Amino acid sequence: MRGKHRAFIIYIVSLLLNEKVSRLFFFTLRYKSTIINKNDEKKGETYMAVKRTRESEEMYLETILLLHCKKANVRAVDVCDELGYVKSSVSRGVNLLKKKGYITIDVATGDIEFTDTGRKKAEGIYERHKILTAALCKIGANPELAEENACRIEHVVSDDMMTVFKQFIE
């Protein structure tokens, strides 16, 4: 079974490294066990909006986590600088995270802190990133390419596939 998983992972990653094929592959990936039919435009638009929202949310959480590793106090302006986004976009994103209960924002200082739920989610996202980066490096991708692609893949890969990647690197 392990050999089959390895061959499958190599095949999937080779597809992902090919930009044209990766776009098609990402479009047909599962999101919460719903396969999007390419002919169903309305469903496809909904899927893409949910995917973008989920990816954006995860990017913010991961960025805040990594910033907290570098410095004690993290504010929205730090997230702006790290991601290169405009202040209004980050403000909206951070407020959405707050509404979902992932973070708190100190009114006086603007410091962003994780709730227990938010920290757990952010650490899970970062773990996925590290596992995918290691798997891509293991099959021969250079670290920079592995890092770049892991960042994109981490937001769409299923939990079952993450288990396969995790087993592959162990």
N, C-alpha and C positions, 0 to 999 in steps of 0.2 A: 504494500500500500504506500509506503514512504516513497518509493521510486515513482509511482504514479503522481503523487502530490508534487514532487520535485519537477517532473516534466510539465505538469500543468502550470506551476508557478513560472517556470522559465518561459512557457508559451505566452501566458498572460502578460508577463513583464515585457517580453519582446513586442507584443502588440502595443502596450502602453508607451513604449519608447518611440514608436512610430506615430507621429503626431496625427496624421490623417485617420489612422485606424483607431487611435485612442479616443478621438471625438465620437466616433460611432460606438465604440465600446462603452464610454461613459454614458451615452444616451440610453443604452439598452440595459444598464445596470439596474439592479433592484433597489427600491427605496421602500423600506418597511414592508417587504414581501409583495409589493405591487410592481408588476412588470409593465412598463409603459409601451403601448402600441404606437409605433411611429406614425400610423395612419390616423390616430386619434389626436388631432391638433390641440383640442381643449385640454385633454389629459396631459399631453406633452408640455403645454405651457404651465399648467399647474405644477407638474413635476419639476420643471426647470426653476420655477419661483421658489418652491420648497427647497430644492437642492442649493440654490444660491443663498437663501436665508440660513440654512443649516451650515453651509460652508463659512459664511461670514461670521455667524455666531461662534463657530469653533475656532476660527482664526483669531477673533478677539480674545476668547478665553485662553488659548494657547499663548498668545502674545503677552497677555497680562501675567500669566504664570511665569514665563521666561523673564519678563521684566522684574518680577518679584525676586527671582533668583539673583539678579544683578544689583538690585537696590531695594531698600526697605520700604520706601514710599513711592507708589505708582499712581500717576494721575493721567487723565485723558490726554493731556498734551504729550506725555511720554509714549502713549499708544500711537498718537498721530506721527510722532517722529520715527518710531520703529517701523510702522507700516507704510508711511509716506502718504497717508490719506489726509484729506482736508478735515478741519476741526468739526464742521457740521456733520459730516458722515460719522466720525468717531463718537461725537456727542449722541447722535441718534442710536448708534450701535450699543454704546455703553448703557444708555437709558433702557434699551430693550433687555439687556442682560440683567439690569436691576429689576425691571418689572417681572422677569421670569424667576427671580429669586436666586440668581447665581452670584451676584455681587452686591456690596453695599458701597455707598459713596458718602464720605464724611462731608457734611454740609460746610463746615468751617474751612477745611483744608483741601477738599477735593480728592483726598486719598481714596483709592479703590482697594477694597478688601474682598476676598472671597467669602461666600457663605460655605458651609460644609458641603452642600450639594454642588456648588460652583467649583470648589477646589477639586472635588472628586471627578467631576466631568472634565475639567481642564487637564488633570493628571492622566485621565484615560486617553484623551486626545493626544497628548504628548507621548504617551507610551506607544500608541499606534504609529506615530511618526517615527519614533526610534526603531521600532520593529521593522517597519517598511524600509527605512533607510538601510538597516543592517541586511535585510533580505536582498535588496537591490545590489548592494555592494558585494554580497556573497556570490551573486551570479555574474559578477564582472563589471558592473557599472562603476565609473569613477565616483568618488565621494560627492563631488559637486552635483553631478547629474542625478545621483541617487537621492540626495537631499531635496533637490528641486522637484523631482517626480514624486517622492514620498509625500511632499507637502500637498500635492494635488490628489493623490490616490487616497490619502488618509480620510478624506471627507466622504468618499463614496463606497469604499470597500465594506462588505458585509462582515458581521461578527464571525460568522462561520469561516469566511476566507481569512480573517485575521488570525484565527486559530491555526489555520494551515500555515500561514506565514511564520507565526510564532514557533510552531513545531519545526519548520524548515531551518530556522536559524539556531535552534538548540542543538 
